[in-house]
Amino acid sequence: MEDNQIRKELNSIEIPEELNERIMNGFIQAEKEMSEPSLRKKINLKKKFLLWFSAAVIFIGLFIGSTFVSPAMATIASKIPLFNKVFKRGPIGDTLLEYLIEQGFEIKGQSQSRNKISIAIDPKQYSNQKKEVKQTAEQYLQQQGYDNIEIKIEKYDGYKIAKDIREYPIENRDFIFEIFTKMEEAGFNTSYNSYVAKPDPAELTLVIPETDYETRKNEIISIVKKAGNTFDVGEYKLSFETFTFDERERSERWANIISTLDEVLLNQEEYSIRSFGSSVKDDVTLYVQLDIPAKNSKSRGIAKAIEQEIHEFLSSKEINKTIKDDHYQIEITSKNEKKLN
């Protein structure tokens, strides 16, 4: 009886022609340009650092159930194989970057926000390669089944980065690298360590294991202070966030699942979720906010359909291996933040 009512409600849904503005993907791709020999020596250690620069609001799209017969909703039935494909392959931005470099282009880095990928080319090759890189990138995306991602070609501007360091020395990566180098020399395990640097007002937040904070906090503060003096970063606030290794291991396992949801759903214009977020602590919570008010008669039916589809994807054999025994829950709210499930 209840399913029939939901079916009836979903069949009557009209997808808006103009989608609401999606929230920008918070994950910024780390620069791959390491042109100086001294920097090349450091790159292996630098790759250990997880650089976080923004909030974890990470995907947009309307995730509606294939259980129902509405033509607008039934298309999701074909998405599960796509989810698994993206999960195995990795983020499209990363694979595109690797492909372009394999083709011989002088690519210095890429970043992705919403449905746009920006590619930075070596300034010396910009004029000669701009058109060809754009065409090659677009062809690759079409081959991978993406027709909704815009490619933007930019000239790599090393001077701009240097200028930013002068204006905001707290963002000097050599300063951060020095901190983690000295911590490793002191016997810290920095494999999972990360940081957040905020330029104005200047603040550095170190994300470190809970045990290190509880037993060696003063030693870490001393290391940071010496590194700050070495690179003359000026006055700044130092703060800490802690984690357990169980939490970080769980977070890494779920990261690819979350980015897969992000990528597949972000490029489906017929869907319209307002925002998606996640929290990975002792339990995993997935947060979905609809762009529909709670008083809308369709809101709870849509929420139930979304919840069923997420469960279907997470219960697939491939994903279940990654989730292991983790308990997860899904919280779906309306546009006005009223709980719907």
C-alpha positions in Angstrom: 0.0 0.0 0.0 2.7 2.4 1.0 4.9 1.6 -1.9 2.0 2.1 -4.3 1.5 5.6 -2.9 5.2 6.4 -3.2 5.1 5.1 -6.8 2.2 7.4 -7.6 3.9 10.4 -6.1 7.2 9.8 -7.9 5.5 9.3 -11.2 4.0 12.8 -10.9 7.4 14.5 -10.2 8.5 17.1 -12.7 12.2 17.7 -12.9 12.9 21.5 -13.0 14.5 22.7 -16.2 16.9 25.0 -14.4 18.8 23.1 -11.7 19.7 24.9 -8.5 23.3 26.0 -8.0 25.3 23.0 -6.9 27.8 23.3 -4.0 31.4 23.5 -5.1 33.4 20.3 -4.7 35.7 21.0 -1.8 38.5 18.7 -2.8 41.3 20.6 -4.7 43.7 18.5 -6.7 47.3 19.0 -5.4 49.7 20.4 -7.9 51.8 17.9 -9.7 54.3 20.4 -11.0 57.7 19.7 -9.5 60.2 21.3 -11.9 63.1 22.1 -9.5 65.5 19.2 -8.7 65.3 20.1 -5.0 61.5 19.7 -5.1 61.7 16.4 -6.9 63.6 14.9 -4.0 60.8 15.9 -1.7 57.8 14.7 -3.7 57.6 11.2 -2.3 57.3 12.5 1.3 54.9 15.3 0.3 52.6 12.7 -1.3 52.0 11.4 2.2 50.2 14.5 3.3 46.5 14.8 2.8 45.9 18.4 1.9 42.4 19.6 2.9 41.4 23.1 1.9 37.6 23.2 2.2 34.4 21.8 3.6 33.3 18.3 2.9 30.1 19.2 1.0 30.8 16.9 -1.9 28.1 15.9 -4.3 25.0 17.2 -6.0 22.3 15.4 -8.1 18.9 13.8 -7.4 19.3 10.2 -6.4 15.9 8.7 -7.2 14.9 5.0 -7.1 14.9 2.5 -9.9 12.4 0.5 -7.9 9.6 2.7 -9.4 8.3 2.8 -12.9 8.4 6.5 -13.8 10.6 6.9 -16.9 12.4 9.9 -15.3 13.3 7.7 -12.4 14.0 4.4 -14.1 17.2 5.6 -15.6 18.9 5.1 -12.2 18.7 1.3 -12.8 21.6 1.6 -15.3 23.7 3.6 -12.9 24.9 0.8 -10.6 27.3 -0.6 -13.2 28.5 3.0 -13.7 29.1 3.5 -10.0 31.2 0.3 -9.9 33.1 1.4 -13.0 34.0 4.8 -11.5 34.8 3.2 -8.1 37.4 0.9 -9.8 38.8 3.6 -12.1 39.1 6.5 -9.7 38.2 10.2 -10.2 37.8 11.3 -13.8 40.0 14.3 -13.2 42.9 12.2 -12.1 42.6 9.7 -14.9 42.3 12.6 -17.4 45.5 14.2 -16.1 47.4 10.9 -16.4 46.0 10.4 -20.0 47.1 13.8 -21.1 50.6 13.4 -19.7 50.8 10.0 -21.4 50.0 11.8 -24.7 53.1 14.0 -24.3 51.5 17.2 -23.2 53.2 19.5 -20.7 50.5 19.5 -18.0 51.3 21.2 -14.7 48.1 20.3 -12.9 44.3 20.1 -12.9 41.5 21.1 -10.6 37.8 20.3 -10.7 34.7 22.1 -9.4 31.1 21.3 -10.1 31.1 20.1 -13.8 34.3 22.0 -14.9 37.8 20.7 -15.1 40.6 23.2 -15.4 43.9 22.1 -16.9 47.1 24.1 -16.4 49.7 24.0 -19.3 53.4 24.9 -19.1 53.6 28.6 -20.2 56.2 27.7 -22.9 53.8 25.3 -24.5 50.5 27.1 -23.9 50.1 28.7 -27.3 51.1 25.5 -29.2 49.2 23.0 -27.1 46.1 24.8 -25.8 43.7 23.8 -28.7 45.0 20.3 -29.0 44.9 19.6 -25.2 41.3 20.9 -25.1 40.3 18.7 -28.0 42.1 15.6 -26.6 40.5 16.1 -23.2 37.0 16.4 -24.6 37.4 13.3 -26.7 38.6 11.3 -23.7 35.7 12.5 -21.6 33.3 11.5 -24.4 34.9 8.0 -24.6 34.4 7.7 -20.8 30.7 8.6 -21.1 30.8 12.2 -19.9 29.0 14.8 -21.9 28.4 17.4 -19.2 31.9 18.4 -18.1 33.4 21.6 -19.4 37.1 21.8 -20.1 39.0 25.0 -19.4 42.6 25.4 -20.4 44.8 27.8 -18.4 48.4 28.9 -18.5 50.3 27.7 -15.5 51.3 30.8 -13.5 54.2 30.0 -11.1 54.7 33.7 -10.4 51.2 34.0 -9.0 51.9 31.2 -6.5 55.1 32.8 -5.4 53.3 36.1 -5.0 50.6 34.4 -2.8 53.4 33.0 -0.6 54.8 36.5 -0.1 51.3 37.8 0.8 50.4 34.8 3.0 53.6 33.1 4.2 51.5 30.6 6.3 50.7 28.9 3.0 54.4 28.3 2.1 54.5 24.6 1.4 58.2 24.4 2.3 57.2 25.5 5.8 54.7 22.7 6.1 57.1 20.2 4.6 59.7 21.2 7.2 57.3 20.5 10.0 56.5 17.0 8.9 60.2 16.3 8.1 61.3 17.3 11.5 58.4 15.3 13.1 59.5 12.2 11.2 63.1 12.7 12.3 61.8 12.8 15.9 60.1 9.5 15.5 56.5 10.5 14.7 54.5 8.5 12.3 53.2 11.2 9.9 51.7 8.8 7.3 48.1 10.0 8.1 49.0 13.6 9.2 47.5 16.5 7.4 47.0 20.2 7.8 44.7 23.2 7.0 46.3 26.6 6.4 44.1 29.7 6.6 45.7 32.9 5.4 43.7 35.7 6.8 43.8 35.7 9.8 46.8 33.4 9.6 46.1 30.0 11.3 47.6 26.6 10.9 45.7 23.5 12.0 47.6 20.3 12.3 45.6 17.1 12.1 47.5 14.5 14.1 46.9 11.2 15.9 45.2 11.6 19.3 48.0 9.7 21.0 50.6 12.1 19.7 48.6 15.1 20.9 48.1 13.6 24.4 51.7 12.6 25.0 53.9 14.9 22.8 52.0 18.1 22.2 54.7 20.4 23.5 57.4 18.7 21.4 55.2 19.3 18.3 54.7 22.9 19.2 58.4 23.4 19.5 59.0 21.8 16.0 56.3 24.1 14.4 57.8 27.2 16.1 61.3 26.4 14.8 60.0 25.8 11.3 58.1 29.1 11.4 61.3 30.9 12.4 63.2 29.2 9.6 60.8 30.3 6.9 59.8 33.6 8.5 56.1 33.0 8.3 55.3 35.7 10.9 52.5 35.6 13.5 49.9 32.9 13.3 47.5 30.8 15.4 48.4 27.2 15.9 45.6 24.7 16.6 45.1 20.9 16.5 42.6 18.4 15.4 43.0 14.8 16.4 42.0 11.4 15.0 42.4 7.7 15.9 44.0 5.4 13.3 40.8 3.4 13.2 39.0 6.6 12.1 41.5 7.5 9.5 41.6 4.0 8.0 37.8 4.0 7.8 37.9 7.5 6.3 40.3 6.3 3.6 38.1 3.3 2.7 35.0 5.5 2.4 36.7 8.3 0.5 36.5 6.5 -2.9 32.9 5.5 -2.3 32.0 9.2 -1.6 33.9 10.5 -4.6 32.2 7.9 -6.8 28.8 9.1 -5.7 29.9 12.6 -6.3 31.2 12.0 -9.8 28.3 9.9 -11.1 25.5 12.1 -9.7 27.2 15.4 -10.3 27.0 14.7 -14.1 23.3 13.8 -14.2 21.5 17.0 -14.9 18.1 15.5 -14.5 18.6 15.0 -10.8 18.5 17.8 -8.1 19.8 17.1 -4.6 20.7 20.3 -2.8 23.8 19.0 -1.0 25.5 15.8 0.2 28.0 15.4 3.1 29.4 12.7 5.3 30.9 12.1 8.7 33.2 9.2 9.4 33.8 8.6 13.1 32.9 5.5 15.0 29.9 5.2 12.6 29.5 6.6 9.1 26.7 9.1 8.4 25.7 10.2 5.0 23.8 13.5 4.8 21.4 14.3 2.0 19.5 17.6 1.7 16.8 17.9 -0.9 15.9 21.1 -2.7 12.2 20.5 -1.7 10.5 21.9 1.4 9.2 19.4 4.0 5.6 20.6 3.4 5.8 19.4 -0.2 3.6 16.2 -0.4 6.3 14.4 -2.5 9.2 15.1 -0.1 9.0 11.9 2.1 8.3 9.6 -0.9 11.4 11.0 -2.7 13.5 10.7 0.5 12.5 7.0 0.8 13.4 6.4 -2.8 16.8 8.0 -2.4 17.5 6.0 0.8 16.7 2.8 -1.0 19.0 3.6 -3.9 21.9 4.4 -1.7 21.4 1.2 0.2 21.3 -0.7 -3.1 24.7 0.8 -4.2 26.4 0.3 -0.9 25.1 -3.3 -0.7 26.6 -4.3 -4.1 29.3 -6.9 -3.8 32.2 -4.6 -4.8 31.3 -1.9 -2.4 30.5 -4.3 0.4 34.1 -5.5 0.4 35.3 -1.9 1.1 32.7 -1.1 3.7 33.5 -4.3 5.6 31.6 -4.3 8.9 31.1 -0.6 9.2 27.7 0.6 10.3 26.3 3.5 8.3 23.2 5.6 8.4 21.6 8.0 6.0 20.0 11.2 7.1 17.8 13.0 4.6 16.5 16.5 5.2 14.3 18.9 3.3 15.3 22.3 1.9 14.3 23.8 5.2 16.3 21.2 7.1 13.4 19.1 8.4 14.2 15.4 8.8 12.4 13.2 6.2 13.5 9.7 6.9 
